[in-house]
Amino acid sequence: MTGKRWRAYASLGTFAKARTVAKTSPIEFIRQVQAETRKVVWPTRRETVMTAVMVLIMTTLLALFFLGIDTLFDQIVKGLLSFAK
């Protein structure tokens, strides 16, 4: 094989060998999950309510916007189709 091709195949072999993952026991996995869960910073009730209200407001505004755009396009299409009669 030529030099470039051989290096490409060699790097693939190295990559495949590097992807082996160390096995952990189920008990060790549970300990790691518990340790990571302790690091989580949960939002306060006020932050959760404020975020929910903002989502509702933005959803309503976007729904109204797309309703307006859809109505506008509907009128344009109906107007263009009326010329075809």
Phi and psi in radians as a Rosetta constraint file:
Dihedral C 1 N 2 CA 2 C 2 CIRCULARHARMONIC -1.334 0.35
Dihedral N 2 CA 2 C 2 N 3 CIRCULARHARMONIC 2.928 0.35
Dihedral C 2 N 3 CA 3 C 3 CIRCULARHARMONIC -1.064 0.35
Dihedral N 3 CA 3 C 3 N 4 CIRCULARHARMONIC -0.817 0.35
Dihedral C 3 N 4 CA 4 C 4 CIRCULARHARMONIC -1.136 0.35
Dihedral N 4 CA 4 C 4 N 5 CIRCULARHARMONIC -0.787 0.35
Dihedral C 4 N 5 CA 5 C 5 CIRCULARHARMONIC -1.112 0.35
Dihedral N 5 CA 5 C 5 N 6 CIRCULARHARMONIC -0.743 0.35
Dihedral C 5 N 6 CA 6 C 6 CIRCULARHARMONIC -1.097 0.35
Dihedral N 6 CA 6 C 6 N 7 CIRCULARHARMONIC -0.729 0.35
Dihedral C 6 N 7 CA 7 C 7 CIRCULARHARMONIC -1.105 0.35
Dihedral N 7 CA 7 C 7 N 8 CIRCULARHARMONIC -0.655 0.35
Dihedral C 7 N 8 CA 8 C 8 CIRCULARHARMONIC -1.114 0.35
Dihedral N 8 CA 8 C 8 N 9 CIRCULARHARMONIC -0.785 0.35
Dihedral C 8 N 9 CA 9 C 9 CIRCULARHARMONIC -1.183 0.35
Dihedral N 9 CA 9 C 9 N 10 CIRCULARHARMONIC -0.655 0.35
Dihedral C 9 N 10 CA 10 C 10 CIRCULARHARMONIC -1.136 0.35
Dihedral N 10 CA 10 C 10 N 11 CIRCULARHARMONIC -0.696 0.35
Dihedral C 10 N 11 CA 11 C 11 CIRCULARHARMONIC -1.212 0.35
Dihedral N 11 CA 11 C 11 N 12 CIRCULARHARMONIC -0.572 0.35
Dihedral C 11 N 12 CA 12 C 12 CIRCULARHARMONIC -1.115 0.35
Dihedral N 12 CA 12 C 12 N 13 CIRCULARHARMONIC -0.718 0.35
Dihedral C 12 N 13 CA 13 C 13 CIRCULARHARMONIC -1.117 0.35
Dihedral N 13 CA 13 C 13 N 14 CIRCULARHARMONIC -0.710 0.35
Dihedral C 13 N 14 CA 14 C 14 CIRCULARHARMONIC -1.132 0.35
Dihedral N 14 CA 14 C 14 N 15 CIRCULARHARMONIC -0.712 0.35
Dihedral C 14 N 15 CA 15 C 15 CIRCULARHARMONIC -1.098 0.35
Dihedral N 15 CA 15 C 15 N 16 CIRCULARHARMONIC -0.760 0.35
Dihedral C 15 N 16 CA 16 C 16 CIRCULARHARMONIC -1.102 0.35
Dihedral N 16 CA 16 C 16 N 17 CIRCULARHARMONIC -0.695 0.35
Dihedral C 16 N 17 CA 17 C 17 CIRCULARHARMONIC -1.203 0.35
Dihedral N 17 CA 17 C 17 N 18 CIRCULARHARMONIC -0.608 0.35
Dihedral C 17 N 18 CA 18 C 18 CIRCULARHARMONIC -1.258 0.35
Dihedral N 18 CA 18 C 18 N 19 CIRCULARHARMONIC -0.302 0.35
Dihedral C 18 N 19 CA 19 C 19 CIRCULARHARMONIC -1.453 0.35
Dihedral N 19 CA 19 C 19 N 20 CIRCULARHARMONIC -0.040 0.35
Dihedral C 19 N 20 CA 20 C 20 CIRCULARHARMONIC -1.150 0.35
Dihedral N 20 CA 20 C 20 N 21 CIRCULARHARMONIC 2.377 0.35
Dihedral C 20 N 21 CA 21 C 21 CIRCULARHARMONIC -1.951 0.35
Dihedral N 21 CA 21 C 21 N 22 CIRCULARHARMONIC 2.409 0.35
Dihedral C 21 N 22 CA 22 C 22 CIRCULARHARMONIC -1.206 0.35
Dihedral N 22 CA 22 C 22 N 23 CIRCULARHARMONIC 2.405 0.35
Dihedral C 22 N 23 CA 23 C 23 CIRCULARHARMONIC -1.407 0.35
Dihedral N 23 CA 23 C 23 N 24 CIRCULARHARMONIC 2.398 0.35
Dihedral C 23 N 24 CA 24 C 24 CIRCULARHARMONIC -2.075 0.35
Dihedral N 24 CA 24 C 24 N 25 CIRCULARHARMONIC 2.601 0.35
Dihedral C 24 N 25 CA 25 C 25 CIRCULARHARMONIC -1.343 0.35
Dihedral N 25 CA 25 C 25 N 26 CIRCULARHARMONIC 2.744 0.35
Dihedral C 25 N 26 CA 26 C 26 CIRCULARHARMONIC -1.009 0.35
Dihedral N 26 CA 26 C 26 N 27 CIRCULARHARMONIC -0.629 0.35
Dihedral C 26 N 27 CA 27 C 27 CIRCULARHARMONIC -1.168 0.35
Dihedral N 27 CA 27 C 27 N 28 CIRCULARHARMONIC -0.739 0.35
Dihedral C 27 N 28 CA 28 C 28 CIRCULARHARMONIC -1.133 0.35
Dihedral N 28 CA 28 C 28 N 29 CIRCULARHARMONIC -0.666 0.35
Dihedral C 28 N 29 CA 29 C 29 CIRCULARHARMONIC -1.070 0.35
Dihedral N 29 CA 29 C 29 N 30 CIRCULARHARMONIC -0.791 0.35
Dihedral C 29 N 30 CA 30 C 30 CIRCULARHARMONIC -1.085 0.35
Dihedral N 30 CA 30 C 30 N 31 CIRCULARHARMONIC -0.710 0.35
Dihedral C 30 N 31 CA 31 C 31 CIRCULARHARMONIC -1.082 0.35
Dihedral N 31 CA 31 C 31 N 32 CIRCULARHARMONIC -0.731 0.35
Dihedral C 31 N 32 CA 32 C 32 CIRCULARHARMONIC -1.144 0.35
Dihedral N 32 CA 32 C 32 N 33 CIRCULARHARMONIC -0.693 0.35
Dihedral C 32 N 33 CA 33 C 33 CIRCULARHARMONIC -1.111 0.35
Dihedral N 33 CA 33 C 33 N 34 CIRCULARHARMONIC -0.761 0.35
Dihedral C 33 N 34 CA 34 C 34 CIRCULARHARMONIC -1.106 0.35
Dihedral N 34 CA 34 C 34 N 35 CIRCULARHARMONIC -0.705 0.35
Dihedral C 34 N 35 CA 35 C 35 CIRCULARHARMONIC -1.115 0.35
Dihedral N 35 CA 35 C 35 N 36 CIRCULARHARMONIC -0.723 0.35
Dihedral C 35 N 36 CA 36 C 36 CIRCULARHARMONIC -1.204 0.35
Dihedral N 36 CA 36 C 36 N 37 CIRCULARHARMONIC -0.637 0.35
Dihedral C 36 N 37 CA 37 C 37 CIRCULARHARMONIC -1.134 0.35
Dihedral N 37 CA 37 C 37 N 38 CIRCULARHARMONIC -0.604 0.35
Dihedral C 37 N 38 CA 38 C 38 CIRCULARHARMONIC -1.134 0.35
Dihedral N 38 CA 38 C 38 N 39 CIRCULARHARMONIC -0.414 0.35
Dihedral C 38 N 39 CA 39 C 39 CIRCULARHARMONIC -1.415 0.35
Dihedral N 39 CA 39 C 39 N 40 CIRCULARHARMONIC -0.219 0.35
Dihedral C 39 N 40 CA 40 C 40 CIRCULARHARMONIC -1.216 0.35
Dihedral N 40 CA 40 C 40 N 41 CIRCULARHARMONIC 2.347 0.35
Dihedral C 40 N 41 CA 41 C 41 CIRCULARHARMONIC -1.828 0.35
Dihedral N 41 CA 41 C 41 N 42 CIRCULARHARMONIC 1.902 0.35
Dihedral C 41 N 42 CA 42 C 42 CIRCULARHARMONIC -1.435 0.35
Dihedral N 42 CA 42 C 42 N 43 CIRCULARHARMONIC 2.524 0.35
Dihedral C 42 N 43 CA 43 C 43 CIRCULARHARMONIC -1.243 0.35
Dihedral N 43 CA 43 C 43 N 44 CIRCULARHARMONIC 2.721 0.35
Dihedral C 43 N 44 CA 44 C 44 CIRCULARHARMONIC -1.322 0.35
Dihedral N 44 CA 44 C 44 N 45 CIRCULARHARMONIC 2.926 0.35
Dihedral C 44 N 45 CA 45 C 45 CIRCULARHARMONIC -1.049 0.35
Dihedral N 45 CA 45 C 45 N 46 CIRCULARHARMONIC -0.723 0.35
Dihedral C 45 N 46 CA 46 C 46 CIRCULARHARMONIC -1.090 0.35
Dihedral N 46 CA 46 C 46 N 47 CIRCULARHARMONIC -0.773 0.35
Dihedral C 46 N 47 CA 47 C 47 CIRCULARHARMONIC -1.089 0.35
Dihedral N 47 CA 47 C 47 N 48 CIRCULARHARMONIC -0.678 0.35
Dihedral C 47 N 48 CA 48 C 48 CIRCULARHARMONIC -1.156 0.35
Dihedral N 48 CA 48 C 48 N 49 CIRCULARHARMONIC -0.765 0.35
Dihedral C 48 N 49 CA 49 C 49 CIRCULARHARMONIC -1.135 0.35
Dihedral N 49 CA 49 C 49 N 50 CIRCULARHARMONIC -0.774 0.35
Dihedral C 49 N 50 CA 50 C 50 CIRCULARHARMONIC -1.086 0.35
Dihedral N 50 CA 50 C 50 N 51 CIRCULARHARMONIC -0.713 0.35
Dihedral C 50 N 51 CA 51 C 51 CIRCULARHARMONIC -1.146 0.35
Dihedral N 51 CA 51 C 51 N 52 CIRCULARHARMONIC -0.732 0.35
Dihedral C 51 N 52 CA 52 C 52 CIRCULARHARMONIC -1.108 0.35
Dihedral N 52 CA 52 C 52 N 53 CIRCULARHARMONIC -0.722 0.35
Dihedral C 52 N 53 CA 53 C 53 CIRCULARHARMONIC -1.127 0.35
Dihedral N 53 CA 53 C 53 N 54 CIRCULARHARMONIC -0.744 0.35
Dihedral C 53 N 54 CA 54 C 54 CIRCULARHARMONIC -1.107 0.35
Dihedral N 54 CA 54 C 54 N 55 CIRCULARHARMONIC -0.690 0.35
Dihedral C 54 N 55 CA 55 C 55 CIRCULARHARMONIC -1.106 0.35
Dihedral N 55 CA 55 C 55 N 56 CIRCULARHARMONIC -0.766 0.35
Dihedral C 55 N 56 CA 56 C 56 CIRCULARHARMONIC -1.094 0.35
Dihedral N 56 CA 56 C 56 N 57 CIRCULARHARMONIC -0.733 0.35
Dihedral C 56 N 57 CA 57 C 57 CIRCULARHARMONIC -1.123 0.35
Dihedral N 57 CA 57 C 57 N 58 CIRCULARHARMONIC -0.842 0.35
Dihedral C 57 N 58 CA 58 C 58 CIRCULARHARMONIC -1.139 0.35
Dihedral N 58 CA 58 C 58 N 59 CIRCULARHARMONIC -0.656 0.35
Dihedral C 58 N 59 CA 59 C 59 CIRCULARHARMONIC -1.115 0.35
Dihedral N 59 CA 59 C 59 N 60 CIRCULARHARMONIC -0.740 0.35
Dihedral C 59 N 60 CA 60 C 60 CIRCULARHARMONIC -1.122 0.35
Dihedral N 60 CA 60 C 60 N 61 CIRCULARHARMONIC -0.783 0.35
Dihedral C 60 N 61 CA 61 C 61 CIRCULARHARMONIC -1.084 0.35
Dihedral N 61 CA 61 C 61 N 62 CIRCULARHARMONIC -0.757 0.35
Dihedral C 61 N 62 CA 62 C 62 CIRCULARHARMONIC -1.162 0.35
Dihedral N 62 CA 62 C 62 N 63 CIRCULARHARMONIC -0.660 0.35
Dihedral C 62 N 63 CA 63 C 63 CIRCULARHARMONIC -1.102 0.35
Dihedral N 63 CA 63 C 63 N 64 CIRCULARHARMONIC -0.753 0.35
Dihedral C 63 N 64 CA 64 C 64 CIRCULARHARMONIC -1.140 0.35
Dihedral N 64 CA 64 C 64 N 65 CIRCULARHARMONIC -0.710 0.35
Dihedral C 64 N 65 CA 65 C 65 CIRCULARHARMONIC -1.052 0.35
Dihedral N 65 CA 65 C 65 N 66 CIRCULARHARMONIC -0.866 0.35
Dihedral C 65 N 66 CA 66 C 66 CIRCULARHARMONIC -1.215 0.35
Dihedral N 66 CA 66 C 66 N 67 CIRCULARHARMONIC -0.511 0.35
Dihedral C 66 N 67 CA 67 C 67 CIRCULARHARMONIC -1.101 0.35
Dihedral N 67 CA 67 C 67 N 68 CIRCULARHARMONIC -0.772 0.35
Dihedral C 67 N 68 CA 68 C 68 CIRCULARHARMONIC -1.107 0.35
Dihedral N 68 CA 68 C 68 N 69 CIRCULARHARMONIC -0.790 0.35
Dihedral C 68 N 69 CA 69 C 69 CIRCULARHARMONIC -1.105 0.35
Dihedral N 69 CA 69 C 69 N 70 CIRCULARHARMONIC -0.753 0.35
Dihedral C 69 N 70 CA 70 C 70 CIRCULARHARMONIC -1.108 0.35
Dihedral N 70 CA 70 C 70 N 71 CIRCULARHARMONIC -0.729 0.35
Dihedral C 70 N 71 CA 71 C 71 CIRCULARHARMONIC -1.118 0.35
Dihedral N 71 CA 71 C 71 N 72 CIRCULARHARMONIC -0.731 0.35
Dihedral C 71 N 72 CA 72 C 72 CIRCULARHARMONIC -1.074 0.35
Dihedral N 72 CA 72 C 72 N 73 CIRCULARHARMONIC -0.860 0.35
Dihedral C 72 N 73 CA 73 C 73 CIRCULARHARMONIC -1.111 0.35
Dihedral N 73 CA 73 C 73 N 74 CIRCULARHARMONIC -0.623 0.35
Dihedral C 73 N 74 CA 74 C 74 CIRCULARHARMONIC -1.068 0.35
Dihedral N 74 CA 74 C 74 N 75 CIRCULARHARMONIC -0.769 0.35
Dihedral C 74 N 75 CA 75 C 75 CIRCULARHARMONIC -1.156 0.35
Dihedral N 75 CA 75 C 75 N 76 CIRCULARHARMONIC -0.686 0.35
Dihedral C 75 N 76 CA 76 C 76 CIRCULARHARMONIC -1.098 0.35
Dihedral N 76 CA 76 C 76 N 77 CIRCULARHARMONIC -0.798 0.35
Dihedral C 76 N 77 CA 77 C 77 CIRCULARHARMONIC -1.139 0.35
Dihedral N 77 CA 77 C 77 N 78 CIRCULARHARMONIC -0.745 0.35
Dihedral C 77 N 78 CA 78 C 78 CIRCULARHARMONIC -1.102 0.35
Dihedral N 78 CA 78 C 78 N 79 CIRCULARHARMONIC -0.682 0.35
Dihedral C 78 N 79 CA 79 C 79 CIRCULARHARMONIC -1.130 0.35
Dihedral N 79 CA 79 C 79 N 80 CIRCULARHARMONIC -0.737 0.35
Dihedral C 79 N 80 CA 80 C 80 CIRCULARHARMONIC -1.182 0.35
Dihedral N 80 CA 80 C 80 N 81 CIRCULARHARMONIC -0.648 0.35
Dihedral C 80 N 81 CA 81 C 81 CIRCULARHARMONIC -1.245 0.35
Dihedral N 81 CA 81 C 81 N 82 CIRCULARHARMONIC -0.462 0.35
Dihedral C 81 N 82 CA 82 C 82 CIRCULARHARMONIC -1.166 0.35
Dihedral N 82 CA 82 C 82 N 83 CIRCULARHARMONIC -0.479 0.35
Dihedral C 82 N 83 CA 83 C 83 CIRCULARHARMONIC -1.234 0.35
Dihedral N 83 CA 83 C 83 N 84 CIRCULARHARMONIC -0.401 0.35
Dihedral C 83 N 84 CA 84 C 84 CIRCULARHARMONIC -1.340 0.35
Dihedral N 84 CA 84 C 84 N 85 CIRCULARHARMONIC -0.268 0.35
